Amino acid sequence: MMHQSDILLHPIPKATYTTASPRLFTYPFRYVPHPLCVAAAEEITPTCRKLLKEEKGGKMFGVMIVEKDGERYYLAAFSGMLGGTYLHDGFVPPVFNLQQPGSYFKQEEAVITALNRRIREGEDTDELRNERRQRSIALQQWLFEQFEMLDAEGSRRNLVDIFAEQPQILTAEEYFNGRRQSADTQVRIPSGAGECCAPKLLQYAYLHNLKPLCMAEFWLGPSPKDELRIDGNYYPACSSKCKPILAHMLQGLAVEENPMLSIARQKALEVEYLMEDEEMAVVYKPEGLPTTPGKEDMPSLLDIVRQKYPTAVNVHRLDMDTSGLVVFALNDESYQFLQQQFIRQQVKKTYTAELEHPVAADLPRRGTISLPLLPDPYDRPRQTVNYEHGKRAVTQYEMVDDIHVIFHPQTGRTHQLRVHAAHPDGLNSPIKGDALYGTAADRHAEGIELLHPNGKPITLTAKKK
């Protein structure tokens, strides 16, 4: 008799039989997909696309290479529901199926639906509204308690316990009003937590005594309106839903180090000073090195500059994956003078980039992109285009040819060039190597023009190394 676990274990593609397995499991928040995962994703993609015909939009899918009794297989998953159900042949089941007929969840959901109907039909009282609210909160709490996530050592923790240790998530209203922490003491868990591909794949592997070897997640179909996803591209696990969960689930599993740590240590040796005096310094930052310190134990350009100039403060910053020129002030007066030029948009910045694919033939060779940007509060540092709450972001561009572009940002929003390049209302082509909005990036801050604190104009350029 064939067991469910056998049905879901897909043999790895024949072309990969001689491909060596990775020594360590994938670091899920920054990775280049292993060839085994790429082959598995390509094999399962036609099946995924057939299922997507029942969807209005796109969907995130995932594959995981596992080992059982010395043989290698792959598992497949999709995030959330697909075609109105959590269950499809050949894909791992959800950690908890809240759509089971007759379940407690469905019974309480029916009660809440009935309350909503009574309120809509005019029986709108404080008592009814309070009952609806209390039942909704209790049901959500109960639901998250059912998601008992395993780690590699067999330890279980539910989502309430996992997220209780995290900084509490802001509601959209709190975020738009500028709050930095939630006023609500209740543990808030993002909707859909535990339903993404990575937790589903790991949970299934642990339950069936399969050894996880590597994994990858990829997007198929059109991009949703509130974020940028490119059909066929691989993506890291999301931060708000998956990072706390995976921090638990990966315990006991030998996982790769964040690849950016070793890259940053190497790139720190490539820092160069293009200009320096008593007031300021202009420093070349290689790609792969963050401008300022972050949460990871990773060297930053600011750390390096302060070894030489202890009072240095960066006046602006470049994304970690962007190489180019960064301006540092060496005293308070210079900082105020230089910063005002950036605030007043008096600094001329020139960026060059290679795009992932040629732009449309009818796209103007030069023009202006104006798309307001807003950080995604549920998946930082990803940015979204939001016309209601987003901040003004303007970029002038000039196409050198079909895939090479020169950018002159008029504002300095986080990930501005990356989003303006990738968005359908921008160039509709991600910057090559962009791990967040495209594929892992090749952009360079080539030139900068501003006034020295002594009032004299400065023009500096640096070709990409």
PLY file of the C-alpha trace (Angstrom):
ply
format ascii 1.0
element vertex 465
property float x
property float y
property float z
element edge 463
property int vertex1
property int vertex2
end_header
0.00 0.00 0.00
1.38 3.43 -0.95
1.59 5.92 1.90
0.85 9.64 1.61
4.52 10.42 2.32
5.53 8.29 -0.71
3.08 10.16 -2.95
4.57 13.51 -1.98
8.20 12.43 -2.38
9.10 13.35 -5.95
12.27 11.70 -7.32
14.89 14.32 -8.11
15.26 14.96 -11.87
17.55 12.45 -13.60
19.85 15.21 -14.81
20.80 15.92 -11.16
21.68 12.37 -10.11
25.39 13.23 -10.10
24.92 16.68 -8.54
26.42 16.78 -5.05
24.19 17.69 -2.12
25.04 20.86 -0.19
26.96 20.43 3.04
24.65 22.81 4.95
20.96 23.65 4.68
19.95 26.86 2.91
20.06 30.14 4.82
16.49 31.08 3.84
16.74 34.87 4.00
19.57 35.30 1.51
20.57 32.57 -0.90
21.38 31.55 -4.43
19.20 28.50 -5.20
21.14 25.24 -5.28
21.15 23.43 -8.67
19.10 20.61 -7.15
16.39 23.09 -6.17
16.50 24.82 -9.56
15.99 21.50 -11.34
13.13 20.53 -9.00
11.46 23.93 -9.41
11.68 23.68 -13.20
10.17 20.20 -13.13
7.21 21.13 -10.89
6.51 24.51 -12.56
4.18 23.17 -15.32
1.99 21.56 -12.63
2.01 24.80 -10.65
0.95 26.82 -13.68
-2.00 24.49 -14.32
-3.20 25.01 -10.75
-2.74 28.76 -11.09
-5.43 28.87 -13.77
-7.93 28.72 -10.91
-6.33 31.78 -9.24
-6.86 35.46 -10.04
-3.24 36.32 -9.28
0.16 34.77 -8.72
1.43 32.53 -5.95
4.65 31.68 -4.12
5.78 28.09 -4.51
8.63 26.24 -2.87
10.72 23.09 -3.24
12.87 21.28 -0.71
15.41 18.56 -1.41
15.26 15.85 1.26
16.99 12.56 1.95
15.30 9.33 3.00
17.10 6.00 3.44
20.07 7.34 1.48
17.93 8.44 -1.51
17.18 12.02 -2.49
13.73 13.38 -3.30
12.04 16.75 -3.45
8.94 18.11 -1.77
6.76 20.87 -3.23
4.58 23.46 -1.50
2.53 26.58 -2.15
1.81 29.43 0.22
-1.63 29.74 1.77
-4.50 28.32 -0.26
-4.58 27.56 -3.97
-7.84 27.32 -5.85
-9.81 27.63 -2.62
-8.16 24.68 -0.89
-5.07 23.82 1.13
-4.78 20.35 -0.42
-3.50 19.45 -3.87
-1.98 16.17 -5.04
1.79 16.23 -4.95
2.07 19.20 -2.56
2.67 19.05 1.18
-0.41 19.70 3.36
-0.78 22.74 5.62
0.59 22.69 9.16
-3.03 23.05 10.28
-6.02 22.79 7.94
-8.57 25.30 9.17
-10.94 24.42 6.31
-11.86 20.97 7.66
-15.68 20.60 7.54
-17.32 20.51 10.96
-14.20 21.69 12.77
-14.32 24.09 15.69
-12.95 26.81 13.43
-15.73 26.36 10.86
-18.39 26.33 13.61
-17.15 29.56 15.18
-16.68 31.13 11.76
-20.35 30.41 11.03
-21.40 32.09 14.31
-19.34 35.20 13.49
-20.78 35.27 9.96
-24.28 35.17 11.41
-23.44 38.06 13.74
-22.17 40.07 10.77
-25.40 39.40 8.90
-27.54 40.53 11.85
-25.51 43.76 12.13
-25.81 44.46 8.38
-29.56 43.86 8.50
-30.05 46.58 11.12
-29.67 44.77 14.42
-26.62 46.94 15.11
-26.08 47.12 18.87
-23.00 47.57 21.05
-23.70 44.16 22.57
-23.64 42.43 19.17
-20.52 44.27 18.05
-18.73 43.40 21.30
-19.71 39.74 20.98
-18.43 39.66 17.40
-15.14 41.25 18.41
-14.59 38.93 21.38
-15.41 35.83 19.35
-13.09 36.93 16.53
-10.19 37.55 18.92
-10.75 34.23 20.70
-10.98 32.31 17.43
-7.81 33.89 16.08
-5.98 33.06 19.32
-7.24 29.48 19.20
-6.18 29.15 15.58
-2.60 30.30 16.18
-2.33 27.89 19.09
-3.08 25.02 16.68
0.00 25.81 14.61
2.54 23.76 16.57
5.81 24.16 14.72
8.53 21.52 15.02
12.28 22.01 14.99
14.91 19.50 13.87
15.18 18.13 17.42
11.44 17.45 17.76
10.65 20.42 19.99
7.22 22.00 19.43
6.19 25.64 19.87
2.95 27.22 18.76
2.75 30.59 17.01
1.53 32.43 20.11
4.63 31.39 22.05
6.94 32.13 19.12
5.63 35.63 18.42
5.32 36.57 22.10
9.10 37.03 22.07
9.05 39.36 19.03
8.56 43.16 18.88
4.84 43.59 18.50
3.61 44.24 14.98
1.97 47.58 14.28
-1.47 47.82 12.78
-1.62 49.72 9.48
-3.19 52.68 11.31
-0.43 52.75 13.93
2.25 52.49 11.25
0.82 55.31 9.11
0.53 57.48 12.24
4.25 57.09 12.86
4.20 54.88 15.94
7.29 52.79 16.57
5.63 50.21 18.80
2.12 48.93 19.27
-0.10 50.36 22.01
-1.83 46.97 22.29
-0.30 44.50 24.76
-1.91 41.51 23.04
0.45 39.30 21.03
-0.08 40.17 17.38
0.66 37.59 14.74
0.61 38.38 11.01
-2.30 36.91 9.10
-1.19 33.80 7.25
1.75 33.08 9.58
2.74 29.43 9.34
1.18 29.07 5.89
4.21 30.07 3.79
6.21 27.48 1.85
9.28 27.25 4.09
7.45 26.36 7.35
5.16 23.92 5.53
8.09 22.12 3.90
10.14 21.89 7.09
7.15 20.72 9.12
6.40 17.93 6.66
10.04 16.85 6.54
10.31 16.67 10.32
7.01 14.79 10.71
8.13 12.11 8.24
11.75 11.78 9.39
13.15 13.28 6.19
16.52 15.03 6.23
16.24 18.56 4.73
19.15 19.31 2.39
18.24 22.62 0.70
15.23 24.64 -0.37
14.12 27.52 -2.57
10.96 29.59 -3.04
9.82 31.06 -6.35
6.97 33.21 -7.63
4.72 32.29 -10.54
2.04 34.44 -12.14
1.26 38.16 -12.14
2.55 40.38 -9.35
0.14 41.48 -6.60
-0.72 45.18 -6.51
0.85 45.90 -3.13
4.30 44.38 -3.78
6.67 43.51 -6.60
7.01 39.87 -7.62
8.50 38.73 -10.92
7.24 35.55 -12.58
9.82 32.79 -12.33
12.15 34.56 -9.89
13.42 33.09 -6.62
12.78 34.94 -3.36
13.98 34.78 0.24
11.62 33.89 3.06
9.65 36.90 4.33
10.78 38.61 7.52
7.56 39.35 9.41
5.84 35.97 9.09
8.69 33.53 8.56
11.75 34.90 10.35
10.46 34.27 13.91
9.02 30.88 12.90
12.14 29.71 11.09
14.37 30.86 13.94
12.65 28.09 15.91
12.22 25.52 13.14
15.87 25.60 12.02
17.21 24.82 15.49
19.11 21.54 15.44
19.70 21.80 11.69
23.13 22.68 10.29
22.40 25.89 8.33
24.61 28.02 6.12
25.89 31.28 7.52
24.25 34.38 6.09
26.34 34.64 2.89
26.43 38.42 3.21
28.56 38.14 6.36
31.56 36.62 4.59
31.03 38.86 1.55
30.99 41.98 3.72
34.20 40.94 5.49
35.90 40.51 2.12
34.48 43.72 0.65
35.67 45.71 3.67
39.18 45.36 2.24
38.15 47.18 -0.97
37.13 50.49 0.66
38.95 53.50 -0.84
39.16 57.21 0.03
38.64 59.44 -3.00
38.76 62.72 -1.13
39.50 63.65 2.49
40.35 66.75 4.46
39.52 68.19 7.89
35.83 68.70 7.05
34.68 65.71 5.03
35.60 62.50 3.26
34.18 60.84 0.15
34.65 57.09 0.27
34.18 54.33 -2.30
31.88 51.59 -0.97
31.97 48.21 -2.75
28.74 46.30 -3.27
28.00 43.77 -0.52
29.08 46.07 2.31
26.38 47.89 4.31
26.77 51.63 4.81
25.85 51.54 8.50
25.79 48.79 11.16
22.77 46.50 11.26
21.49 43.68 13.42
23.87 41.13 11.94
27.45 40.89 13.15
28.60 42.42 9.89
31.24 45.09 9.23
29.93 48.36 7.77
31.45 51.26 5.89
30.80 53.55 8.86
32.73 51.18 11.16
35.67 51.21 8.77
35.73 54.99 8.29
35.52 55.58 12.05
38.70 53.59 12.53
40.44 56.46 10.75
38.04 59.28 11.64
36.30 58.55 14.98
33.87 61.49 14.59
32.74 60.58 11.05
29.01 60.53 10.26
27.58 59.43 6.92
25.48 62.18 5.34
23.57 59.72 3.16
23.72 55.98 2.50
23.75 53.42 -0.28
21.96 50.06 -0.25
24.23 47.19 0.72
24.18 45.83 -2.86
25.06 49.21 -4.41
28.66 50.24 -4.97
29.80 53.84 -5.25
30.44 57.09 -3.44
29.37 57.88 0.12
29.91 61.28 1.75
31.03 61.53 5.40
31.12 64.65 7.54
33.93 64.83 10.09
32.41 67.41 12.46
29.00 68.74 13.42
29.16 71.94 11.35
30.12 70.06 8.19
27.39 67.50 8.83
24.71 70.20 9.05
25.99 71.93 5.92
26.22 68.75 3.85
22.99 67.23 5.11
21.00 70.31 4.14
22.11 69.87 0.55
20.69 66.35 0.51
17.48 67.44 2.26
16.99 70.28 -0.24
17.79 67.91 -3.12
20.70 70.09 -4.20
23.09 67.16 -4.60
23.31 65.66 -8.07
23.74 61.89 -7.93
24.41 59.63 -10.88
23.81 55.88 -10.78
24.41 53.31 -13.47
22.69 49.95 -13.59
22.23 46.90 -15.76
18.66 45.64 -16.03
17.52 42.05 -15.91
15.92 42.13 -19.35
15.51 44.68 -22.17
12.94 47.41 -21.60
9.89 47.69 -23.83
10.56 49.09 -27.28
8.00 51.86 -26.81
9.50 53.08 -23.50
10.87 56.65 -23.89
14.68 56.63 -23.97
14.70 59.20 -21.20
12.09 60.36 -18.77
10.93 60.70 -15.16
9.50 58.01 -12.89
7.32 59.21 -10.01
6.05 56.37 -7.81
5.40 57.03 -4.07
7.07 54.50 -1.79
6.03 53.04 1.53
7.89 50.46 3.63
6.01 47.19 3.92
5.40 46.98 7.70
5.00 43.20 7.43
8.10 42.48 5.36
10.84 45.02 6.03
12.97 46.24 4.30
10.80 45.65 1.21
9.14 48.78 -0.17
5.73 49.04 -1.81
4.20 51.56 -4.20
1.35 53.19 -2.28
-0.44 56.18 -3.76
-2.43 56.86 -0.59
0.26 56.73 2.11
3.56 56.56 0.19
6.19 59.29 0.22
7.08 61.12 -2.97
9.88 59.39 -4.89
11.13 60.79 -8.19
13.83 59.43 -10.49
15.08 60.73 -13.83
16.43 58.03 -16.12
18.28 57.77 -19.41
18.58 54.51 -21.34
22.11 53.90 -22.65
20.83 50.87 -24.57
18.03 48.35 -23.99
19.42 47.02 -20.69
21.83 49.71 -19.39
20.43 52.78 -17.70
21.63 55.95 -15.99
19.59 57.13 -13.00
19.47 60.61 -11.46
17.36 60.23 -8.27
15.67 63.48 -7.28
14.64 62.08 -3.91
16.40 59.60 -1.64
13.86 56.97 -0.60
14.92 53.51 0.51
15.17 51.13 -2.49
13.92 53.92 -4.76
15.90 52.92 -7.85
15.23 49.23 -7.35
11.46 49.71 -7.19
11.35 52.32 -9.97
13.23 49.92 -12.22
11.17 46.80 -11.41
7.66 48.25 -11.14
5.33 47.90 -14.17
4.72 51.66 -14.02
8.48 52.27 -14.02
10.94 50.53 -16.34
9.24 47.16 -15.78
12.62 45.44 -15.57
14.37 44.72 -12.24
17.99 45.70 -11.79
20.08 42.65 -12.56
20.90 40.68 -9.45
18.31 42.42 -7.26
17.47 39.78 -4.63
14.37 41.58 -3.29
12.63 42.77 -6.44
14.38 40.75 -9.13
16.83 37.84 -9.05
20.62 38.41 -6.25
22.33 43.62 -7.60
24.38 45.41 -10.10
23.99 49.12 -9.59
26.63 51.71 -9.00
26.64 55.25 -7.57
29.08 56.56 -10.16
29.07 60.29 -9.58
28.18 62.96 -7.06
28.13 66.76 -7.24
27.77 68.95 -4.15
29.28 71.89 -2.28
32.21 71.46 0.10
31.64 73.03 3.55
34.05 75.78 2.39
31.54 76.64 -0.35
33.50 75.30 -3.32
31.76 72.88 -5.72
32.95 69.26 -5.78
32.43 66.78 -8.60
33.63 63.22 -8.05
33.24 60.06 -10.09
34.26 56.48 -9.52
33.94 53.67 -12.04
32.68 50.33 -10.78
35.59 48.13 -9.75
0 1
1 2
2 3
3 4
4 5
5 6
6 7
7 8
8 9
9 10
10 11
11 12
12 13
13 14
14 15
15 16
16 17
17 18
18 19
19 20
20 21
21 22
22 23
23 24
24 25
25 26
26 27
27 28
28 29
29 30
30 31
31 32
32 33
33 34
34 35
35 36
36 37
37 38
38 39
39 40
40 41
41 42
42 43
43 44
44 45
45 46
46 47
47 48
48 49
49 50
50 51
51 52
52 53
53 54
54 55
55 56
56 57
57 58
58 59
59 60
60 61
61 62
62 63
63 64
64 65
65 66
66 67
67 68
68 69
69 70
70 71
71 72
72 73
73 74
74 75
75 76
76 77
77 78
78 79
79 80
80 81
81 82
82 83
83 84
84 85
85 86
86 87
87 88
88 89
89 90
90 91
91 92
92 93
93 94
94 95
95 96
96 97
97 98
98 99
99 100
100 101
101 102
102 103
103 104
104 105
105 106
106 107
107 108
108 109
109 110
110 111
111 112
112 113
113 114
114 115
115 116
116 117
117 118
118 119
119 120
120 121
121 122
122 123
123 124
124 125
125 126
126 127
127 128
128 129
129 130
130 131
131 132
132 133
133 134
134 135
135 136
136 137
137 138
138 139
139 140
140 141
141 142
142 143
143 144
144 145
145 146
146 147
147 148
148 149
149 150
150 151
151 152
152 153
153 154
154 155
155 156
156 157
157 158
158 159
159 160
160 161
161 162
162 163
163 164
164 165
165 166
166 167
167 168
168 169
169 170
170 171
171 172
172 173
173 174
174 175
175 176
176 177
177 178
178 179
179 180
180 181
181 182
182 183
183 184
184 185
185 186
186 187
187 188
188 189
189 190
190 191
191 192
192 193
193 194
194 195
195 196
196 197
197 198
198 199
199 200
200 201
201 202
202 203
203 204
204 205
205 206
206 207
207 208
208 209
209 210
210 211
211 212
212 213
213 214
214 215
215 216
216 217
217 218
218 219
219 220
220 221
221 222
222 223
223 224
224 225
225 226
226 227
227 228
228 229
229 230
230 231
231 232
232 233
233 234
234 235
235 236
236 237
237 238
238 239
239 240
240 241
241 242
242 243
243 244
244 245
245 246
246 247
247 248
248 249
249 250
250 251
251 252
252 253
253 254
254 255
255 256
256 257
257 258
258 259
259 260
260 261
261 262
262 263
263 264
264 265
265 266
266 267
267 268
268 269
269 270
270 271
271 272
272 273
273 274
274 275
275 276
276 277
277 278
278 279
279 280
280 281
281 282
282 283
283 284
284 285
285 286
286 287
287 288
288 289
289 290
290 291
291 292
292 293
293 294
294 295
295 296
296 297
297 298
298 299
299 300
300 301
301 302
302 303
303 304
304 305
305 306
306 307
307 308
308 309
309 310
310 311
311 312
312 313
313 314
314 315
315 316
316 317
317 318
318 319
319 320
320 321
321 322
322 323
323 324
324 325
325 326
326 327
327 328
328 329
329 330
330 331
331 332
332 333
333 334
334 335
335 336
336 337
337 338
338 339
339 340
340 341
341 342
342 343
343 344
344 345
345 346
346 347
347 348
348 349
349 350
350 351
351 352
352 353
353 354
354 355
355 356
356 357
357 358
358 359
359 360
360 361
361 362
362 363
363 364
364 365
365 366
366 367
367 368
368 369
369 370
370 371
371 372
372 373
373 374
374 375
375 376
376 377
377 378
378 379
379 380
380 381
381 382
382 383
383 384
384 385
385 386
386 387
387 388
388 389
389 390
390 391
391 392
392 393
393 394
394 395
395 396
396 397
397 398
398 399
399 400
400 401
401 402
402 403
403 404
404 405
405 406
406 407
407 408
408 409
409 410
410 411
411 412
412 413
413 414
414 415
415 416
416 417
417 418
418 419
419 420
420 421
421 422
422 423
423 424
424 425
425 426
426 427
427 428
428 429
429 430
430 431
431 432
432 433
433 434
434 435
435 436
436 437
437 438
438 439
440 441
441 442
442 443
443 444
444 445
445 446
446 447
447 448
448 449
449 450
450 451
451 452
452 453
453 454
454 455
455 456
456 457
457 458
458 459
459 460
460 461
461 462
462 463
463 464
